[in-house]
Amino acid sequence: MSGSHRMLALLLFGIVVVATLAITRWAGSRRQSSPEEFYAGGRLFTPMENGFAIAGDYMSAAAFLGTAGLIALYGYDGMLYSVGFLVAWLFVLLLVAELVRNCGRFTLADVIAVRMRERPVRIALGCSSVTVSVLYLVAQLVGAGSLVALLLGGHGGAVRTWTVLGVGALMTFSIVCGGMRATTWIQIGKALLLMGGALALCVLVLLRFGGDLGALLSSAAERSGHGKDFLAPGLRYGGAGWYTRLDVLSLGLALMLGTAGLPHILARFCTVPTARAARRSAVWAIGLVGGFYLMTIVLGAGAAALVGTGAVRGADPSGNAAVPLLAAELGGGVDSTGGAALAALVAAVAFATILAVVAGLTLAASAAAARDLYGALTRRERPEGWLREDRWRREDGPRRPRGWEPAVDQGGQGPGRREVTVARVAALVVGAVAVGVSLLAQQLNVAFLVGLAFAVAASANLPVLLYGLFWRRFTSRGAVWSVYGGLTAAVALMVLSPVVSGGPQALFPGRDFAYFPLENPGLVSVPLGFLAGWLGTLLSRRGSADAAAYAEAEVRSLTGAGAV
């Protein structure tokens, strides 16, 4: 871009940043000292507001930049991401949304620990939630670096580094000062901007082809350089090796099951007052997410048809630049005022998208670190014979044990206030770790990075969630084995995969220890997570499953009795 066009881009970026800070300042003016306010915004959001916030949290840079870029590069195989992200929400609606709202308070561990030994289960789920959140954060920060580097004329080095540092610092500030209330309103605004921006681009693309979707796809196939193969399976996952086809199954499994294990999505169902509101929120989210992911197919095909796959790959080998290049082309070319303005506008919308998702992820990670890890390590184990953490009575009398404190905040005093302080410190640490890792992963596609985060969520969090909600015999040992088994398998296979070493696009291109052939570990790690939970329960001592605790949890999950 020319100097004036870059100034326009920077102006729009500045508006997004100022709006984010204003929302944070407004939300931070309200009392944020209790966990319910900091983690759940006081549970005051309506189903429509929460549905837009969920969509804003879910429709990340991976969708707007990465998925459209993969479609522009690989055609049919790239569309698998759009379909997988969308189908996953049916699973969330049918099995997760209402039950999580009835059982949980703020984190995934709150859902499971009701019927388990608190300390080991909370530590395990805290570790897995932080890991998933950091992986997802890395994807968003990589997208931010790619976007700003493209607009400002830098393809690496200082531009990417300072962008990643700036986004990390801005969103950490937002969480520390504004909590869930600021995060939610940032996500709602971002969802409106993203849906409007994507719809406008889709209309412009279809107008170029007279509204003929078939002509769009034919032109995309022609300009991709692959001909009809562009619209057929196998361009990315159809190599000669047997493992390339298994990669399709692994990716699909991770995308379809991972959503139900994402800590920042599960936390959103606890920000509404009732389980019915949580279910209606999921319906709103499905409508918005479904419409958006259908539009990414048009955007990806439009980038291939109008910009050309070669030009997209030349600007960014991972395809993250496809949508900004498409916007510039639709506006009259990157050197024209209209093209530069439209590209800058789209980039500002994408930047707002990244800010909103980073905020939600940082809050989820800090909640897991403070409530699950810090809380489990500093509170004494709940004595045997005591009921749920939010009751002060014993089965055989009213006396409470010395030194044991409930996790529930009592009017913003005591343990609740300390927990919020720890959460704010944890947000700083999580942000710093995510920034450091993202600086090493700048050459990877953001949708691909999100696929890895989904694989870890599906392997470590989903098995324990389903077992905890539906299996009467499930024990604390089974829960710990399930989490650590799935988490260890997913992370280990990821480290030994071609993503980390063995290729020019890997994190460490000069090294080769890629002994696991699949790029996504979901096909192996998800079954291992379920298997570990089953074995742990089977090998637990007889009678270790608390039938009374399960009965209480079951009634609570199905009816909402006792939910807060």
C-alpha positions as a printed NumPy array, in Angstrom:
array([[  0.   ,   0.   ,   0.   ],
       [  0.973,   3.622,  -0.494],
       [  1.608,   5.871,   2.473],
       [ -1.892,   7.408,   2.438],
       [ -3.526,   4.001,   2.208],
       [ -1.485,   2.74 ,   5.13 ],
       [ -2.6  ,   5.75 ,   7.14 ],
       [ -6.208,   4.822,   6.389],
       [ -5.576,   1.273,   7.614],
       [ -3.926,   2.544,  10.77 ],
       [ -6.83 ,   4.95 ,  11.372],
       [ -9.381,   2.142,  11.178],
       [ -7.247,  -0.033,  13.437],
       [ -7.037,   2.854,  15.881],
       [-10.833,   3.182,  15.934],
       [-11.147,  -0.518,  16.794],
       [ -8.601,  -0.205,  19.596],
       [-10.204,   2.936,  21.034],
       [-13.66 ,   1.3  ,  20.959],
       [-12.25 ,  -1.736,  22.764],
       [-10.674,   0.428,  25.453],
       [-13.908,   2.407,  25.857],
       [-15.93 ,  -0.777,  26.401],
       [-13.335,  -1.986,  28.887],
       [-13.474,   1.315,  30.762],
       [-17.277,   1.228,  30.89 ],
       [-17.38 ,  -2.371,  32.094],
       [-14.543,  -1.818,  34.543],
       [-16.482,   0.951,  36.257],
       [-18.851,  -1.677,  37.631],
       [-17.988,  -3.817,  40.622],
       [-15.774,  -6.747,  39.537],
       [-14.615,  -8.116,  42.895],
       [-16.849, -11.209,  43.069],
       [-16.252, -14.312,  40.918],
       [-19.815, -14.167,  39.571],
       [-19.241, -10.669,  38.217],
       [-15.71 , -11.287,  36.95 ],
       [-16.299, -14.736,  35.356],
       [-19.986, -14.544,  34.365],
       [-20.888, -10.838,  34.168],
       [-23.481, -11.29 ,  36.914],
       [-25.463, -13.738,  34.696],
       [-27.477, -10.817,  33.38 ],
       [-27.222, -11.414,  29.614],
       [-30.267, -12.315,  27.529],
       [-30.257, -15.376,  25.225],
       [-29.923, -13.163,  22.138],
       [-27.04 , -11.185,  23.628],
       [-25.31 , -14.349,  24.747],
       [-25.951, -16.016,  21.381],
       [-24.25 , -13.139,  19.574],
       [-21.401, -13.234,  22.122],
       [-20.973, -16.999,  21.617],
       [-20.885, -16.486,  17.867],
       [-18.401, -13.66 ,  18.324],
       [-16.258, -15.917,  20.509],
       [-16.425, -18.814,  18.043],
       [-16.096, -17.016,  14.696],
       [-12.426, -16.324,  15.072],
       [ -9.568, -15.288,  12.839],
       [ -9.372, -18.956,  11.914],
       [-12.724, -18.584,  10.171],
       [-12.36 , -15.186,   8.565],
       [ -8.721, -15.544,   7.507],
       [ -7.634, -19.159,   7.823],
       [-10.649, -21.102,   6.559],
       [-11.211, -18.842,   3.557],
       [ -7.471, -19.064,   2.84 ],
       [ -7.501, -22.867,   2.914],
       [-10.468, -22.917,   0.533],
       [ -8.629, -20.535,  -1.809],
       [ -5.56 , -22.819,  -1.765],
       [ -7.11 , -26.295,  -1.616],
       [-10.727, -25.958,  -2.708],
       [-12.862, -28.878,  -1.552],
       [-10.436, -29.973,   1.166],
       [-10.458, -26.482,   2.662],
       [-14.255, -26.585,   2.846],
       [-13.967, -29.423,   5.365],
       [-13.103, -26.808,   7.983],
       [-16.301, -24.852,   7.303],
       [-18.458, -27.965,   7.52 ],
       [-16.696, -29.293,  10.616],
       [-16.963, -26.03 ,  12.548],
       [-20.687, -25.815,  11.749],
       [-21.722, -29.426,  12.447],
       [-20.024, -29.309,  15.842],
       [-22.701, -26.939,  17.121],
       [-25.47 , -29.508,  16.768],
       [-23.539, -31.697,  19.191],
       [-23.181, -28.79 ,  21.608],
       [-26.894, -27.965,  21.466],
       [-28.119, -31.52 ,  21.976],
       [-25.744, -32.746,  24.693],
       [-23.911, -29.91 ,  26.393],
       [-25.48 , -26.444,  26.607],
       [-28.366, -26.958,  29.034],
       [-26.615, -29.539,  31.224],
       [-23.506, -27.392,  31.634],
       [-25.589, -24.377,  32.669],
       [-27.445, -26.462,  35.254],
       [-24.32 , -28.069,  36.725],
       [-21.582, -25.508,  36.358],
       [-20.703, -22.168,  37.823],
       [-17.739, -20.799,  35.906],
       [-15.404, -23.556,  34.617],
       [-15.527, -27.089,  33.261],
       [-14.167, -28.411,  36.566],
       [-17.223, -26.976,  38.361],
       [-19.392, -29.35 ,  36.319],
       [-17.351, -32.471,  37.078],
       [-16.074, -31.86 ,  40.622],
       [-19.616, -31.927,  42.08 ],
       [-19.446, -35.742,  42.266],
       [-15.659, -36.288,  42.431],
       [-12.682, -35.703,  44.706],
       [-12.181, -32.033,  44.061],
       [ -8.438, -31.493,  44.226],
       [ -7.079, -33.994,  41.643],
       [ -9.973, -33.452,  39.253],
       [ -9.7  , -29.655,  39.38 ],
       [ -5.928, -29.724,  38.868],
       [ -6.251, -32.056,  35.865],
       [ -9.021, -30.043,  34.199],
       [ -7.253, -26.781,  35.013],
       [ -4.134, -27.979,  33.187],
       [ -6.082, -29.119,  30.127],
       [ -8.188, -25.94 ,  29.959],
       [ -5.112, -23.704,  30.103],
       [ -3.394, -25.8  ,  27.406],
       [ -6.374, -25.607,  25.024],
       [ -6.79 , -21.875,  25.608],
       [ -3.11 , -21.132,  24.959],
       [ -3.137, -23.153,  21.706],
       [ -6.223, -21.256,  20.542],
       [ -4.659, -17.959,  21.601],
       [ -1.584, -18.727,  19.517],
       [ -3.779, -19.131,  16.424],
       [ -5.433, -15.749,  16.958],
       [ -2.15 , -13.943,  17.539],
       [ -0.641, -15.52 ,  14.425],
       [ -3.624, -14.224,  12.464],
       [ -3.138, -10.741,  13.889],
       [  0.53 , -10.728,  12.881],
       [ -0.215, -11.894,   9.34 ],
       [ -2.978,  -9.349,   8.871],
       [ -1.076,  -6.278,   9.985],
       [  2.134,  -7.36 ,   8.237],
       [  0.24 ,  -7.647,   4.953],
       [ -1.373,  -4.231,   5.241],
       [  1.729,  -2.392,   6.37 ],
       [  4.047,  -3.966,   3.852],
       [  6.069,  -6.151,   6.227],
       [  6.132,  -9.932,   5.859],
       [  7.868, -10.78 ,   9.086],
       [ 10.201,  -9.504,  11.736],
       [  9.349,  -6.331,  13.58 ],
       [  5.825,  -5.773,  12.178],
       [  4.553,  -9.191,  13.227],
       [  6.351,  -9.077,  16.565],
       [  5.007,  -5.688,  17.618],
       [  1.499,  -6.58 ,  16.445],
       [  1.465,  -9.759,  18.531],
       [  2.82 ,  -7.895,  21.56 ],
       [  0.243,  -5.128,  21.143],
       [ -2.74 ,  -7.462,  20.819],
       [ -1.602,  -9.513,  23.795],
       [ -1.15 ,  -6.43 ,  25.963],
       [ -4.473,  -4.875,  24.923],
       [ -6.548,  -7.952,  25.65 ],
       [ -4.786,  -8.686,  28.914],
       [ -5.662,  -5.156,  29.999],
       [ -9.267,  -5.756,  28.937],
       [ -9.558,  -8.893,  31.067],
       [ -7.832,  -7.435,  34.103],
       [-10.04 ,  -4.34 ,  34.121],
       [-13.326,  -5.442,  32.565],
       [-13.809,  -9.172,  33.16 ],
       [-16.657, -11.028,  31.461],
       [-18.86 ,  -7.961,  31.052],
       [-16.3  ,  -6.174,  28.869],
       [-15.487,  -9.381,  27.002],
       [-19.139, -10.039,  26.185],
       [-19.873,  -6.608,  24.75 ],
       [-16.647,  -6.684,  22.731],
       [-17.745, -10.034,  21.303],
       [-21.256,  -8.82 ,  20.48 ],
       [-19.912,  -5.813,  18.595],
       [-17.396,  -7.983,  16.806],
       [-20.077, -10.487,  15.74 ],
       [-22.157,  -7.702,  14.191],
       [-19.144,  -6.283,  12.357],
       [-17.983,  -9.676,  11.131],
       [-21.37 , -10.812,   9.859],
       [-21.909,  -7.471,   8.121],
       [-18.441,  -7.454,   6.567],
       [-18.632, -11.051,   5.356],
       [-22.114, -10.524,   3.916],
       [-21.015,  -7.396,   2.03 ],
       [-18.017,  -9.202,   0.506],
       [-20.161, -12.192,  -0.489],
       [-22.664,  -9.926,  -2.237],
       [-19.859,  -8.187,  -4.136],
       [-18.32 , -11.517,  -5.167],
       [-21.621, -12.92 ,  -6.411],
       [-22.375,  -9.703,  -8.308],
       [-19.13 , -10.202, -10.234],
       [-20.538, -13.532, -11.486],
       [-24.132, -12.455, -11.96 ],
       [-25.271, -14.345,  -8.896],
       [-24.231, -17.663, -10.485],
       [-22.521, -19.807,  -7.849],
       [-21.624, -22.407, -10.462],
       [-19.761, -19.827, -12.539],
       [-17.901, -18.718,  -9.4  ],
       [-16.737, -22.253,  -8.622],
       [-15.76 , -22.934, -12.24 ],
       [-13.693, -19.758, -12.389],
       [-12.058, -20.615,  -9.043],
       [-11.08 , -24.049, -10.342],
       [ -9.661, -22.548, -13.522],
       [ -7.553, -19.873, -11.797],
       [ -6.376, -22.214,  -9.054],
       [ -4.065, -24.018, -11.457],
       [ -5.541, -27.399, -10.495],
       [ -8.57 , -27.497, -12.792],
       [-11.341, -29.868, -11.766],
       [ -9.172, -31.287,  -8.98 ],
       [ -9.793, -28.05 ,  -7.1  ],
       [-13.439, -29.043,  -6.597],
       [-12.725, -32.688,  -5.772],
       [-11.391, -34.289,  -2.576],
       [ -7.677, -34.928,  -2.265],
       [ -5.869, -31.697,  -3.135],
       [ -4.517, -31.347,   0.412],
       [ -5.347, -34.707,   1.976],
       [ -5.056, -36.999,  -1.03 ],
       [ -1.357, -37.752,  -1.268],
       [  0.142, -41.115,  -2.083],
       [  0.64 , -42.089,   1.581],
       [ -2.11 , -43.901,   3.48 ],
       [ -1.827, -41.401,   6.311],
       [ -2.945, -38.434,   4.204],
       [ -6.452, -39.865,   3.931],
       [ -6.513, -40.624,   7.636],
       [ -5.701, -36.98 ,   8.23 ],
       [ -9.15 , -36.096,   6.847],
       [-10.841, -38.356,   9.394],
       [ -8.635, -37.027,  12.179],
       [ -9.406, -33.422,  11.295],
       [-13.154, -34.039,  11.016],
       [-13.257, -35.85 ,  14.359],
       [-11.381, -33.041,  16.105],
       [-13.551, -30.277,  14.628],
       [-16.873, -32.013,  15.318],
       [-16.093, -33.018,  18.916],
       [-13.692, -30.294,  19.999],
       [-16.235, -27.476,  20.264],
       [-17.99 , -29.181,  23.184],
       [-14.685, -29.24 ,  25.085],
       [-13.571, -25.643,  24.515],
       [-13.409, -23.929,  27.926],
       [-14.224, -20.43 ,  26.625],
       [-17.373, -21.71 ,  24.856],
       [-18.562, -23.723,  27.886],
       [-18.047, -20.684,  30.109],
       [-20.436, -18.652,  27.976],
       [-23.369, -20.922,  28.915],
       [-22.893, -19.847,  32.541],
       [-23.467, -16.151,  31.79 ],
       [-27.257, -16.477,  31.406],
       [-29.754, -16.815,  34.282],
       [-31.359, -20.185,  33.387],
       [-30.769, -23.419,  31.5  ],
       [-33.556, -22.509,  29.07 ],
       [-31.711, -19.3  ,  28.279],
       [-28.52 , -21.321,  27.673],
       [-30.358, -23.533,  25.179],
       [-31.826, -20.53 ,  23.383],
       [-28.355, -18.964,  23.3  ],
       [-27.062, -22.053,  21.503],
       [-29.878, -21.779,  18.941],
       [-28.967, -18.157,  18.239],
       [-25.31 , -19.133,  17.934],
       [-26.07 , -21.969,  15.489],
       [-27.977, -19.611,  13.19 ],
       [-25.219, -17.004,  13.188],
       [-22.337, -19.471,  12.936],
       [-24.085, -21.472,  10.212],
       [-24.662, -18.439,   8.051],
       [-21.122, -17.239,   8.521],
       [-19.399, -20.506,   7.635],
       [-21.466, -20.813,   4.487],
       [-20.194, -17.364,   3.551],
       [-16.559, -18.446,   4.046],
       [-17.011, -20.872,   1.146],
       [-18.001, -17.982,  -1.126],
       [-15.099, -15.882,   0.173],
       [-12.525, -18.625,  -0.357],
       [-13.794, -19.463,  -3.834],
       [-13.973, -15.753,  -4.649],
       [-10.33 , -15.273,  -3.641],
       [ -9.278, -18.157,  -5.894],
       [-11.387, -16.874,  -8.813],
       [-10.638, -13.145,  -8.625],
       [ -7.181, -12.993,  -7.043],
       [ -5.814, -16.366,  -8.07 ],
       [ -4.416, -19.136,  -5.912],
       [ -0.87 , -18.27 ,  -6.932],
       [ -1.224, -14.653,  -5.805],
       [ -2.761, -15.736,  -2.494],
       [  0.091, -18.141,  -1.855],
       [  2.637, -15.527,  -2.904],
       [  1.313, -12.999,  -0.387],
       [  1.22 , -15.558,   2.429],
       [  2.13 , -19.254,   1.904],
       [ -0.406, -20.317,   4.547],
       [ -3.299, -18.495,   2.81 ],
       [ -4.097, -16.106,   5.674],
       [ -4.057, -13.107,   3.281],
       [ -6.826, -14.394,   0.979],
       [ -9.704, -12.267,   2.328],
       [ -7.813,  -8.92 ,   2.469],
       [ -6.545,  -9.518,  -1.089],
       [-10.072, -10.343,  -2.215],
       [-11.386,  -7.136,  -0.628],
       [ -8.727,  -5.091,  -2.401],
       [ -9.601,  -6.707,  -5.739],
       [-13.316,  -6.067,  -5.25 ],
       [-12.582,  -2.408,  -4.511],
       [-10.606,  -1.868,  -7.701],
       [ -7.148,  -3.206,  -6.883],
       [ -4.71 ,  -2.81 ,  -4.036],
       [ -3.186,   0.322,  -5.583],
       [ -6.548,   2.079,  -5.917],
       [ -8.172,   4.147,  -3.205],
       [-11.325,   2.006,  -3.234],
       [ -9.384,  -1.246,  -3.033],
       [ -7.127,  -0.001,  -0.263],
       [-10.102,   1.361,   1.692],
       [-12.077,  -1.893,   1.426],
       [ -9.039,  -3.982,   2.324],
       [ -8.335,  -1.762,   5.313],
       [-11.97 ,  -1.968,   6.428],
       [-11.965,  -5.766,   6.182],
       [ -8.667,  -5.907,   8.031],
       [-10.077,  -3.724,  10.811],
       [-13.082,  -6.072,  11.138],
       [-10.75 ,  -9.064,  11.245],
       [ -8.628,  -7.292,  13.842],
       [-11.729,  -6.699,  15.984],
       [-12.478, -10.407,  15.571],
       [ -9.055, -11.322,  16.876],
       [ -9.333,  -8.953,  19.838],
       [-12.699, -10.392,  20.885],
       [-11.636, -14.034,  20.673],
       [ -8.341, -13.366,  22.461],
       [-10.317, -11.701,  25.261],
       [-12.603, -14.718,  25.705],
       [ -9.732, -17.188,  25.629],
       [ -7.611, -15.231,  28.081],
       [-10.535, -14.991,  30.502],
       [-11.22 , -18.743,  30.259],
       [ -7.566, -19.589,  30.839],
       [ -7.255, -17.21 ,  33.799],
       [-10.452, -18.62 ,  35.34 ],
       [ -9.109, -22.176,  35.057],
       [ -5.755, -21.141,  36.517],
       [ -7.278, -19.251,  39.451],
       [-10.371, -21.286,  40.273],
       [ -9.122, -24.781,  39.465],
       [ -5.335, -24.764,  39.884],
       [ -4.85 , -22.12 ,  42.586],
       [ -8.108, -22.96 ,  44.337],
       [ -7.394, -26.691,  44.443],
       [ -3.855, -26.216,  45.723],
       [ -4.721, -23.718,  48.477],
       [ -8.028, -25.085,  49.816],
       [ -8.14 , -28.211,  51.888],
       [ -9.745, -31.276,  50.326],
       [-13.477, -31.399,  51.003],
       [-13.905, -33.915,  53.852],
       [-15.712, -37.161,  53.163],
       [-19.368, -36.936,  54.077],
       [-19.712, -33.312,  53.028],
       [-22.062, -32.462,  50.219],
       [-21.676, -29.975,  47.384],
       [-19.195, -27.134,  47.699],
       [-22.016, -24.596,  47.852],
       [-23.575, -26.099,  50.995],
       [-22.438, -25.471,  54.54 ],
       [-24.139, -28.506,  56.126],
       [-22.978, -32.003,  56.902],
       [-25.067, -35.13 ,  56.487],
       [-25.002, -35.814,  60.231],
       [-24.831, -32.293,  61.638],
       [-24.297, -28.558,  61.025],
       [-20.637, -28.261,  62.155],
       [-18.141, -27.31 ,  59.431],
       [-14.498, -28.475,  59.407],
       [-11.77 , -26.055,  60.454],
       [ -9.716, -24.589,  57.612],
       [-12.026, -25.64 ,  54.808],
       [-13.549, -22.887,  52.69 ],
       [-16.191, -23.248,  49.996],
       [-15.396, -22.153,  46.436],
       [-18.585, -20.072,  46.356],
       [-18.044, -16.413,  47.063],
       [-19.998, -15.007,  49.992],
       [-20.9  , -11.454,  49.034],
       [-17.58 , -10.741,  47.344],
       [-15.6  , -11.333,  50.535],
       [-12.954, -13.832,  51.598],
       [-11.882, -16.503,  49.12 ],
       [-13.876, -15.025,  46.248],
       [-12.012, -11.72 ,  46.315],
       [ -8.633, -13.496,  46.48 ],
       [ -9.642, -15.73 ,  43.588],
       [-10.431, -12.765,  41.348],
       [ -7.063, -11.219,  42.179],
       [ -5.303, -14.454,  41.248],
       [ -7.313, -14.609,  38.005],
       [ -6.091, -11.156,  37.033],
       [ -2.47 , -12.181,  37.653],
       [ -3.043, -15.416,  35.722],
       [ -4.295, -13.401,  32.735],
       [ -0.93 , -11.636,  32.594],
       [  0.982, -14.926,  32.693],
       [ -1.213, -16.651,  30.101],
       [ -0.95 , -13.672,  27.77 ],
       [  2.832, -13.665,  28.01 ],
       [  3.096, -17.412,  27.284],
       [  0.745, -17.206,  24.29 ],
       [  2.672, -14.268,  22.833],
       [  5.97 , -16.138,  23.164],
       [  4.687, -19.287,  21.441],
       [  2.904, -17.356,  18.664],
       [  6.134, -15.648,  17.663],
       [  7.49 , -19.108,  16.744],
       [  4.404, -20.122,  14.753],
       [  3.969, -17.188,  12.373],
       [  4.253, -19.342,   9.228],
       [  1.359, -21.689,  10.083],
       [ -2.241, -21.297,   8.883],
       [ -4.488, -20.086,  11.685],
       [ -7.33 , -22.477,  10.85 ],
       [ -4.861, -25.329,  11.006],
       [ -3.619, -24.163,  14.419],
       [ -7.195, -23.996,  15.688],
       [ -7.712, -27.563,  14.462],
       [ -4.906, -28.626,  16.812],
       [ -6.566, -26.82 ,  19.729],
       [ -9.835, -28.586,  18.916],
       [ -8.018, -31.933,  18.928],
       [ -6.665, -31.337,  22.436],
       [-10.109, -30.195,  23.663],
       [-11.797, -33.27 ,  22.174],
       [ -9.149, -35.589,  23.643],
       [ -8.829, -34.201,  27.185],
       [-12.024, -32.291,  28.048],
       [-14.834, -33.964,  26.131],
       [-14.401, -37.534,  27.479],
       [-14.473, -36.444,  31.111],
       [-17.446, -34.145,  30.438],
       [-19.559, -36.883,  28.842],
       [-18.534, -39.531,  31.375],
       [-19.199, -37.15 ,  34.262],
       [-22.676, -36.247,  33.01 ],
       [-23.914, -39.654,  31.859],
       [-21.946, -42.526,  33.5  ],
       [-23.051, -43.467,  37.003],
       [-19.932, -45.571,  37.77 ],
       [-17.437, -42.901,  36.716],
       [-14.85 , -42.279,  39.452],
       [-12.298, -39.64 ,  40.356],
       [ -9.472, -41.877,  39.144],
       [-11.264, -42.321,  35.831],
       [-11.652, -38.552,  35.489],
       [ -7.966, -37.87 ,  36.179],
       [ -6.805, -40.655,  33.846],
       [ -9.153, -39.453,  31.112],
       [ -7.894, -35.867,  31.229],
       [ -4.197, -36.647,  31.502],
       [ -4.411, -39.548,  29.047],
       [ -6.092, -37.497,  26.339],
       [ -3.993, -34.393,  27.011],
       [ -0.677, -36.261,  27.03 ],
       [ -1.536, -38.228,  23.898],
       [ -2.661, -35.158,  21.959],
       [  0.32 , -32.995,  22.934],
       [  2.884, -35.781,  22.449],
       [  1.554, -36.747,  19.022],
       [  1.428, -33.076,  18.053],
       [  5.1  , -32.644,  18.995],
       [  6.025, -35.725,  16.952],
       [  3.921, -34.664,  13.937],
       [  4.979, -32.856,  10.725],
       [  3.553, -29.649,  12.216],
       [  6.561, -29.248,  14.496],
       [  9.426, -30.614,  12.374],
       [ 10.325, -32.268,   9.099],
       [  9.034, -29.735,   6.558],
       [  9.487, -26.153,   5.315],
       [  6.231, -24.994,   6.982],
       [  6.956, -26.647,  10.348],
       [  7.754, -24.798,  13.559],
       [ 11.332, -26.093,  13.378],
       [ 12.005, -26.625,   9.648],
       [ 15.65 , -27.495,  10.223],
       [ 14.891, -30.462,  12.471],
       [ 13.202, -33.778,  11.74 ],
       [ 11.636, -35.819,  14.544],
       [  8.218, -36.245,  12.87 ],
       [  7.658, -39.89 ,  13.794],
       [  3.843, -39.558,  13.852],
       [  2.619, -39.141,  10.254],
       [ -0.722, -37.357,  10.856],
       [ -0.858, -33.581,  11.108],
       [ -3.88 , -33.671,  13.433],
       [ -3.726, -36.162,  16.348],
       [ -7.49 , -36.396,  16.932],
       [ -8.012, -39.81 ,  15.339],
       [ -5.685, -41.41 ,  17.897],
       [ -5.821, -39.082,  20.914],
       [ -9.64 , -38.803,  21.206],
       [-10.192, -42.595,  21.534],
       [ -7.246, -42.741,  23.955],
       [ -8.923, -40.115,  26.16 ],
       [-12.128, -42.15 ,  26.332],
       [-10.183, -45.382,  26.849],
       [ -8.114, -43.914,  29.692],
       [-11.282, -42.781,  31.503],
       [-12.85 , -46.215,  31.131],
       [ -9.721, -48.018,  32.366],
       [ -9.273, -45.66 ,  35.309],
       [-12.843, -46.269,  36.411],
       [-12.542, -50.024,  35.9  ],
       [ -9.366, -50.172,  38.016],
       [-10.771, -48.022,  40.831],
       [-11.535, -49.767,  44.078],
       [-15.016, -51.167,  44.352],
       [-17.539, -48.677,  45.645],
       [-15.367, -45.621,  44.994],
       [-18.093, -44.11 ,  42.817],
       [-20.386, -42.016,  45.024],
       [-23.932, -43.023,  44.074],
       [-25.504, -40.266,  46.164],
       [-23.298, -37.608,  44.598],
       [-24.133, -38.855,  41.097],
       [-27.86 , -38.862,  41.874],
       [-27.621, -35.284,  43.108],
       [-25.596, -34.234,  40.045],
       [-28.039, -35.977,  37.706],
       [-31.077, -34.245,  39.181],
       [-29.252, -30.937,  39.081],
       [-28.159, -31.346,  35.439],
       [-31.613, -32.374,  34.205],
       [-33.819, -30.055,  36.224],
       [-31.621, -27.165,  37.304],
       [-32.507, -27.742,  40.969],
       [-29.782, -26.154,  43.059],
       [-28.222, -24.368,  40.095],
       [-26.832, -20.914,  40.784]])
